[in-house]
Amino acid sequence: MSFLSRFTPALLAAPLLLAAACSSTTTTSAAPQDSAKPADQASAPAEAGGSKINTSPQQNRIQAEKVDAIAALVPEAIRSKGELVVGFSGDGAPPLTFLADDDRTIIGVETDLAHIVADVLGLKAKDEVTSWENLFLSVKSGKYDVAFNNVTVTEERKDIYDFATYRVDQLAWQTAKNNPITSIKQPSDIAGRRVAVGSGTNQEKILVDWDAQNQKAGLKPAQIQNYQKYVDALLSLKSGRIEAYFGPNPSLAYQDAVGGDTKIVGTVSGAGPDLQGLIAAMTKKDNGLVKPLSAAINELIKNGKYGEVLKRWNLTNEAIPESLVNPPGLPRQTAK
């Protein structure tokens, strides 16, 4: 079985999990996960009732023309091959990287962006799928030229890799579409509310911090419920058991698009209140590829193709105005 195929049954399981939703919460906490690591989440199937998203192997991807001046910047060792070897993690979920209906073809916003960047560079994208851990090792060794895989820029990673940014790292607040909540942007907006989050995640830490701030200010504590699986939280959201769910923006935006019965009422940086987290293409440090990658992304931003790709996957709220090379990343972890 491929890394990605184990997610397919989960996409179809939501109607069967209603009875289990009430028993799936937990108060067990774990160390926050890397905010860039794909969560074990599943969205509704693409035909669930909202927008129709193409999940077939025939993606008819948005394409771009080669730009000679940018293509000339590609290192000769890569340019002479005529292909860009792109790594993706098999632990993904819609709309980032996931399997098409044939259970073999990898699709998603990350693959679309990788392929259209390769177009600008005059190269053919060659998709390679591996585990999250091996993705980093394969880029470091040079086996893969680049990874497009929802990787957040961090100061520690910049010691080993170069980064060309292409999306912001967003967390989102989701409610049922008929819920009267219209905005959650700050800690006071969740005071006294029934809210939920994935166990052991970066967003759980942010939520707990928000609740602590509220209680310190004399506001009512939030009623926080923890879930291991997003499908369970989604059922509780629709039934009214919880009022809002806090999770990674891409998964929630995809659910909004295909389900049609939820809405996003606020987003915050995945890096916390002091830094806007950034998602970037990751290459081996000093291999000469990061600048042409960034230039290609900026060309796509300029000509509108970049925006078309994000719109296709309902991720326009993660657009950046400019691709940056090695910007400030999440701070280094201090030893405890």
C-alpha positions as CSV (number, residue, x, y, z in Angstrom):
1,M,0.0,0.0,0.0
2,S,1.3,3.5,-0.8
3,F,1.9,6.1,1.8
4,L,-1.0,8.1,0.6
5,S,-3.6,5.4,0.0
6,R,-4.3,4.9,3.7
7,F,-6.1,8.3,3.7
8,T,-8.6,7.4,1.0
9,P,-10.9,5.3,3.3
10,A,-11.0,8.1,5.8
11,L,-12.4,10.5,3.1
12,L,-15.4,8.2,2.8
13,A,-15.8,7.4,6.5
14,A,-17.4,10.6,7.8
15,P,-21.0,9.5,7.6
16,L,-20.1,6.3,9.5
17,L,-18.4,8.0,12.3
18,L,-21.4,10.0,13.8
19,A,-21.9,7.5,16.6
20,A,-18.2,7.5,17.4
21,A,-17.8,11.3,17.5
22,C,-18.8,11.6,21.1
23,S,-16.3,9.0,22.3
24,S,-13.3,10.3,20.3
25,T,-12.4,13.3,22.4
26,T,-9.4,13.2,24.7
27,T,-7.7,15.4,27.2
28,T,-4.3,13.8,26.7
29,S,-1.7,16.3,25.6
30,A,1.5,15.7,23.8
31,A,4.5,17.8,22.7
32,P,3.4,20.1,19.8
33,Q,4.1,18.6,16.4
34,D,6.1,20.5,13.8
35,S,3.5,22.8,12.3
36,A,4.7,21.9,8.8
37,K,4.3,18.2,9.2
38,P,1.1,17.0,7.6
39,A,-1.5,16.2,10.2
40,D,-3.5,13.0,10.3
41,Q,-6.5,14.7,9.0
42,A,-9.1,13.8,6.4
43,S,-11.6,16.0,4.6
44,A,-14.9,15.2,3.0
45,P,-14.9,13.7,-0.4
46,A,-14.7,16.1,-3.3
47,E,-18.3,15.3,-4.3
48,A,-19.7,15.9,-0.8
49,G,-21.9,18.9,-1.7
50,G,-19.9,22.1,-2.2
51,S,-17.6,23.0,-5.1
52,K,-16.7,20.2,-7.5
53,I,-12.9,19.7,-7.3
54,N,-11.2,17.6,-9.9
55,T,-9.6,14.6,-8.1
56,S,-9.1,12.5,-11.2
57,P,-5.7,11.5,-12.6
58,Q,-6.3,13.9,-15.5
59,Q,-5.7,17.1,-13.7
60,N,-5.4,19.5,-16.6
61,R,-3.0,21.5,-14.5
62,I,-2.5,25.3,-15.1
63,Q,0.6,25.7,-17.1
64,A,3.1,28.4,-17.8
65,E,5.6,29.4,-20.5
66,K,9.4,29.0,-20.1
67,V,11.1,32.2,-19.2
68,D,14.6,32.0,-20.7
69,A,16.2,34.6,-18.4
70,I,15.1,32.6,-15.3
71,A,15.8,29.2,-16.8
72,A,19.4,30.3,-17.5
73,L,19.9,30.7,-13.7
74,V,19.3,27.0,-13.1
75,P,22.5,25.1,-12.2
76,E,24.0,23.3,-15.2
77,A,23.8,19.9,-13.4
78,I,20.1,20.2,-13.2
79,R,19.4,22.1,-16.5
80,S,21.3,19.5,-18.5
81,K,19.0,16.7,-17.2
82,G,16.0,18.5,-18.4
83,E,14.0,17.6,-15.3
84,L,13.3,18.9,-11.9
85,V,13.2,16.0,-9.3
86,V,10.5,17.1,-6.8
87,G,10.0,15.4,-3.5
88,F,6.6,15.0,-1.8
89,S,5.7,13.4,1.5
90,G,3.3,10.4,1.4
91,D,1.8,11.5,4.7
92,G,-0.2,14.3,3.0
93,A,-3.9,15.1,2.9
94,P,-6.1,17.3,0.7
95,P,-5.6,19.8,-0.7
96,L,-1.8,19.7,-0.2
97,T,-0.7,16.3,-1.6
98,F,-3.0,13.3,-1.9
99,L,-3.8,10.5,-4.3
100,A,-6.2,10.9,-7.2
101,D,-9.1,8.6,-7.8
102,D,-6.9,6.0,-9.4
103,D,-5.0,5.7,-6.0
104,R,-1.7,6.2,-7.8
105,T,-1.4,9.7,-9.2
106,I,-0.3,12.3,-6.7
107,I,-2.2,15.6,-6.9
108,G,-2.8,18.7,-4.9
109,V,-1.8,22.4,-4.6
110,E,1.8,21.4,-3.9
111,T,2.1,19.3,-7.0
112,D,0.4,22.0,-9.1
113,L,2.9,24.7,-7.9
114,A,5.9,22.4,-8.4
115,H,4.9,21.6,-12.0
116,I,4.2,25.2,-12.9
117,V,7.5,26.4,-11.4
118,A,9.2,23.7,-13.5
119,D,7.4,25.1,-16.6
120,V,9.0,28.5,-16.0
121,L,12.4,26.9,-15.5
122,G,12.0,25.0,-18.8
123,L,12.2,21.7,-17.0
124,K,9.9,18.7,-16.7
125,A,8.8,18.0,-13.1
126,K,9.5,14.4,-11.9
127,D,7.4,13.5,-8.9
128,E,8.9,11.4,-6.1
129,V,6.9,10.3,-3.1
130,T,8.5,9.3,0.2
131,S,8.0,9.6,4.0
132,W,8.1,12.9,5.8
133,E,11.5,12.0,7.4
134,N,13.1,10.7,4.2
135,L,12.0,13.9,2.4
136,F,14.5,15.9,4.3
137,L,17.3,13.3,3.9
138,S,16.7,13.0,0.2
139,V,16.9,16.8,-0.4
140,K,20.0,17.0,1.8
141,S,21.7,14.2,-0.1
142,G,20.8,15.7,-3.5
143,K,18.6,12.8,-4.5
144,Y,15.7,15.2,-4.9
145,D,16.4,18.7,-6.3
146,V,13.6,20.3,-4.3
147,A,10.7,19.6,-2.0
148,F,7.3,21.2,-2.3
149,N,5.6,19.9,0.7
150,N,4.1,22.4,3.1
151,V,7.6,22.9,4.8
152,T,7.8,25.8,7.2
153,V,10.9,27.9,7.2
154,T,12.8,27.6,10.5
155,E,16.1,29.0,11.6
156,E,17.4,25.4,12.3
157,R,16.5,24.2,8.9
158,K,18.2,27.1,7.3
159,D,21.5,25.7,8.5
160,I,21.1,22.8,6.1
161,Y,18.6,23.9,3.4
162,D,17.7,26.9,1.3
163,F,14.1,28.2,1.0
164,A,12.1,30.0,-1.6
165,T,8.7,31.0,-0.1
166,Y,5.4,30.4,-1.8
167,R,2.6,30.4,0.8
168,V,1.9,31.8,4.3
169,D,1.6,29.3,7.1
170,Q,-1.9,29.7,8.4
171,L,-4.1,28.2,11.0
172,A,-7.9,28.7,10.8
173,W,-11.0,28.8,12.9
174,Q,-13.9,26.8,11.4
175,T,-17.5,26.8,12.3
176,A,-20.7,25.2,10.9
177,K,-22.0,27.4,8.1
178,N,-25.2,28.2,10.0
179,N,-23.3,29.1,13.2
180,P,-23.9,32.8,14.2
181,I,-20.1,33.3,14.9
182,T,-18.7,35.6,12.2
183,S,-15.2,36.3,13.4
184,I,-12.5,34.8,15.7
185,K,-9.4,36.8,15.5
186,Q,-8.2,37.2,19.1
187,P,-8.3,35.4,22.5
188,S,-11.3,37.2,23.8
189,D,-13.4,35.8,20.9
190,I,-13.2,32.3,22.3
191,A,-14.0,33.2,26.0
192,G,-16.6,30.8,27.3
193,R,-17.0,29.0,24.0
194,R,-16.9,25.3,23.2
195,V,-13.9,24.9,21.0
196,A,-11.8,22.0,19.7
197,V,-8.3,21.3,18.5
198,G,-6.1,18.4,17.4
199,S,-4.2,16.7,20.3
200,G,-0.5,17.4,20.5
201,T,-0.4,20.0,17.7
202,N,1.1,23.4,17.4
203,Q,-2.3,25.0,17.3
204,E,-3.2,23.3,20.6
205,K,-0.4,25.2,22.3
206,I,-1.6,28.5,20.7
207,L,-5.2,27.7,21.9
208,V,-4.1,26.9,25.4
209,D,-2.1,30.2,25.5
210,W,-5.2,32.1,24.3
211,D,-7.3,30.6,27.1
212,A,-4.7,31.4,29.7
213,Q,-4.7,35.0,28.6
214,N,-8.4,35.2,28.9
215,Q,-8.5,33.7,32.4
216,K,-5.7,36.1,33.4
217,A,-7.9,39.0,32.1
218,G,-10.9,37.7,34.1
219,L,-12.8,36.3,31.1
220,K,-14.6,33.0,31.1
221,P,-12.4,29.9,30.3
222,A,-13.0,28.2,27.0
223,Q,-14.4,24.7,27.0
224,I,-11.6,23.0,25.1
225,Q,-12.0,19.5,23.6
226,N,-9.2,17.6,22.0
227,Y,-9.5,15.3,19.0
228,Q,-7.2,12.9,17.4
229,K,-9.0,12.9,14.0
230,Y,-10.5,15.9,12.2
231,V,-13.4,13.8,10.8
232,D,-14.6,13.3,14.4
233,A,-14.3,17.0,15.2
234,L,-16.1,17.9,12.0
235,L,-19.1,15.7,13.1
236,S,-19.2,17.4,16.5
237,L,-19.0,20.8,14.7
238,K,-22.0,20.1,12.5
239,S,-24.0,18.6,15.4
240,G,-23.4,21.7,17.6
241,R,-21.4,19.8,20.2
242,I,-18.6,22.3,19.6
243,E,-18.9,25.8,18.3
244,A,-15.5,26.2,16.5
245,Y,-12.5,24.1,15.5
246,F,-8.9,25.3,15.3
247,G,-6.7,23.6,12.7
248,P,-4.5,24.0,9.7
249,N,-6.0,26.3,7.1
250,P,-5.5,24.2,4.0
251,S,-7.4,21.2,5.3
252,L,-10.2,23.4,6.6
253,A,-10.4,25.5,3.4
254,Y,-10.7,22.3,1.4
255,Q,-13.5,21.1,3.6
256,D,-15.3,24.4,3.2
257,A,-15.0,24.1,-0.6
258,V,-16.1,20.5,-1.0
259,G,-18.5,20.2,1.9
260,G,-20.4,23.4,1.6
261,D,-21.6,23.3,5.2
262,T,-18.7,24.9,7.1
263,K,-17.0,28.3,7.0
264,I,-13.7,29.8,8.1
265,V,-14.2,32.8,10.5
266,G,-10.6,33.7,11.2
267,T,-7.0,32.9,10.5
268,V,-3.8,33.3,12.5
269,S,-0.1,32.7,11.8
270,G,1.0,29.1,12.3
271,A,4.1,30.6,13.9
272,G,2.2,32.3,16.7
273,P,1.6,36.0,17.4
274,D,5.1,37.3,16.9
275,L,6.0,36.0,13.4
276,Q,4.2,35.2,10.2
277,G,5.1,31.6,9.4
278,L,6.1,30.9,5.7
279,I,5.8,27.8,3.6
280,A,8.7,27.3,1.1
281,A,10.3,25.2,-1.5
282,M,13.3,23.5,0.1
283,T,16.6,22.7,-1.6
284,K,20.0,21.5,-0.5
285,K,21.9,24.5,0.9
286,D,24.1,26.3,-1.7
287,N,23.2,24.1,-4.6
288,G,22.4,27.2,-6.6
289,L,18.7,26.4,-7.2
290,V,16.9,28.5,-4.7
291,K,17.3,31.9,-6.5
292,P,15.8,30.6,-9.8
293,L,13.0,28.9,-7.9
294,S,12.2,32.2,-6.2
295,A,12.4,34.1,-9.5
296,A,10.0,31.6,-11.1
297,I,7.5,31.9,-8.3
298,N,7.7,35.7,-8.6
299,E,7.1,35.5,-12.3
300,L,4.0,33.4,-11.6
301,I,2.8,35.9,-9.1
302,K,3.2,38.6,-11.6
303,N,1.5,36.9,-14.5
304,G,-1.4,35.7,-12.4
305,K,-0.8,31.9,-12.8
306,Y,0.1,31.6,-9.1
307,G,-3.2,33.0,-8.0
308,E,-5.1,30.7,-10.4
309,V,-3.4,27.7,-8.8
310,L,-4.3,28.8,-5.2
311,K,-7.9,29.6,-6.3
312,R,-8.3,26.1,-7.7
313,W,-7.7,24.6,-4.3
314,N,-9.5,27.3,-2.3
315,L,-6.3,28.6,-0.8
316,T,-6.3,32.3,-1.9
317,N,-6.0,33.4,1.7
318,E,-2.5,31.9,1.8
319,A,-1.1,33.9,-1.1
320,I,2.1,35.9,-0.7
321,P,2.9,39.1,-2.5
322,E,6.5,38.1,-3.2
323,S,8.7,35.0,-2.9
324,L,11.6,35.5,-0.6
325,V,14.9,33.6,-0.3
326,N,15.7,32.4,3.3
327,P,13.5,34.9,5.2
328,P,13.4,34.9,9.0
329,G,12.0,31.5,10.2
330,L,10.6,30.0,13.3
331,P,13.1,30.6,16.1
332,R,15.5,27.9,17.3
333,Q,14.3,25.6,19.9
334,T,15.9,26.3,23.3
335,A,17.2,23.4,25.3
336,K,15.0,22.6,28.4
